[in-house]
């Protein structure tokens, strides 16, 4: 029996609608580090949780290692909606016009992770995310990497060893001032270019948590690593605000819960990943590892502290003071507990 043309067209239309309704919403999650880093593993973990819990309504595509975009490009891509989710380092929000994020770059401002997490998860974290809203970005979570260490092809044992060295930094004015205060010559460069720049001698050294150093194989082209813990590197997981706001409300809740759980996982593994990376660097035998003695650490601290004052206006005196207050509170509590 032949069906009337109109009926066929109507049936086809319904079939198409059903197919479209069944098409998952795609979240493209781009990042610049290797999959076997705290950020890389947590991005994959979020994908798993989100897809399982959304029951086929969402597909998360993770693109690691600057495969899609480099540092600056990925921010633009997020704002344009070419990707929906990123987790840039907190040192990369300055060029967006949110210099207050450079609070996290101030040398030695976080004496421990407890202070850091209270700052991120408290009022300061909320206010920082608030600054992104009119840039078309929504902040979802703060992720850890760890404290940064210095590397170069010459030993970095005393401050004077930095003199004249070209040190790669992320795009942060605070990091620029930090390297200058040490006597080095800072060079802003995308993460994806650091390995070859070190290899070819375009820059002499860099700073990063060891998990990044190891997974980018920088230890193969850096003879010396100084464990200095002089600053911190962490991330903000951010989404395109319009995309997020337009998600069905129940799905958004599911994804926010998945993000909360992925954040717990990320913070749990970050230290371990860095410890394992350090053990691997030691095993590789390409790089001499030096633990900065306390006496020298105090010298670095004294030289770098003026950077806090220098950036009071740009970052906000209230933010810096609030971070100091949290640090003092944590110290009091830990003193009481001892
Ligand atoms: C860097 O550029 O050194 C880091 O921000 C890379 C990263 O995302 O951890």
Boltz pocket constraint, residues with backbone or C-beta under 6 A from the ligand:
constraints:
  - pocket:
      binder: B
      contacts: [[A, 32], [A, 33], [A, 87], [A, 88], [A, 89], [A, 145], [A, 170], [A, 189], [A, 190], [A, 191], [A, 207], [A, 208], [A, 212], [A, 233]]
      max_distance: 6.0
